Amino acid sequence: MSAITQRRKAIREILSQDPQPSLSDIPEHLRNELVYSAGESMPGYMPDSEPAFFATEREARGYARSLGSSRDYVAFVDCVPLSDVLA
């Protein structure tokens, strides 16, 4: 198993236990790993709810697709460092 796969697996495990863990719960070597956020918002406005976080882009896109979209709301996927999410 590659080092990247191992880090993604560790992040997935952390996020599955607590979708909003505190920074102190994250091992230091994983804090700058990229995670993917997904949610929905109305264009031009702040999101109505907190986004969900995922270890892979594929998981985030699947979640965004499950939200669907309407004329007023748009699903989004973004990539951010884990430390920025938890700061």
C-alpha positions as CSV (number, residue, x, y, z in Angstrom):
1,M,0.0,0.0,0.0
2,S,1.4,3.4,-1.0
3,A,2.1,6.2,1.6
4,I,-0.6,8.3,0.0
5,T,-3.1,5.5,0.3
6,Q,-2.2,4.9,3.9
7,R,-2.7,8.6,4.7
8,R,-6.0,8.7,2.9
9,K,-7.1,5.6,4.8
10,A,-6.1,7.3,8.1
11,I,-8.0,10.5,7.3
12,R,-11.1,8.5,6.2
13,E,-11.0,6.6,9.5
14,I,-10.7,9.9,11.5
15,L,-13.5,11.6,9.6
16,S,-15.8,8.5,9.9
17,Q,-15.5,8.6,13.7
18,D,-16.1,12.4,14.0
19,P,-17.0,14.6,10.9
20,Q,-15.7,17.7,12.7
21,P,-12.7,16.5,14.8
22,S,-10.6,19.0,16.7
23,L,-7.1,19.7,15.5
24,S,-5.6,18.1,18.6
25,D,-7.2,14.8,17.5
26,I,-5.3,14.7,14.2
27,P,-1.8,13.3,14.1
28,E,0.7,16.1,13.2
29,H,1.8,14.3,10.0
30,L,-1.7,14.4,8.6
31,R,-2.6,18.0,9.4
32,N,-1.5,19.4,6.0
33,E,-3.2,16.6,4.0
34,L,-5.8,17.8,1.5
35,V,-9.4,16.9,2.2
36,Y,-12.5,17.4,0.1
37,S,-15.6,19.3,1.2
38,A,-19.0,19.0,-0.3
39,G,-22.3,20.7,0.3
40,E,-24.8,23.0,-1.3
41,S,-25.5,26.7,-1.4
42,M,-27.5,29.3,-3.2
43,P,-25.3,31.2,-5.6
44,G,-24.2,34.6,-4.2
45,Y,-25.0,33.5,-0.6
46,M,-23.2,31.8,2.2
47,P,-23.9,28.1,2.5
48,D,-27.0,27.2,4.5
49,S,-25.2,24.4,6.4
50,E,-21.7,23.2,7.2
51,P,-20.1,21.2,4.4
52,A,-19.2,17.5,4.9
53,F,-15.6,16.4,4.6
54,F,-14.2,13.4,2.7
55,A,-10.8,11.8,2.2
56,T,-11.1,11.6,-1.5
57,E,-12.6,13.7,-4.3
58,R,-14.6,10.7,-5.5
59,E,-16.4,10.4,-2.1
60,A,-17.1,14.2,-2.1
61,R,-18.5,14.2,-5.6
62,G,-20.7,11.2,-4.8
63,Y,-22.1,13.1,-1.8
64,A,-22.6,16.2,-3.9
65,R,-24.5,14.2,-6.5
66,S,-26.7,12.7,-3.8
67,L,-27.7,16.3,-2.8
68,G,-28.9,16.9,-6.3
69,S,-29.4,20.5,-7.3
70,S,-32.4,22.7,-8.0
71,R,-32.8,26.0,-9.8
72,D,-31.9,27.8,-6.6
73,Y,-29.2,25.6,-5.0
74,V,-26.0,24.3,-6.4
75,A,-23.9,21.4,-5.0
76,F,-20.2,22.1,-4.6
77,V,-16.9,20.3,-4.0
78,D,-13.8,22.0,-2.8
79,C,-10.3,20.9,-1.7
80,V,-8.6,22.3,1.4
81,P,-5.9,21.4,3.9
82,L,-7.2,19.5,6.9
83,S,-5.6,22.0,9.2
84,D,-7.6,24.9,7.6
85,V,-10.8,23.0,8.2
86,L,-10.2,22.4,11.8
87,A,-8.5,25.7,12.7
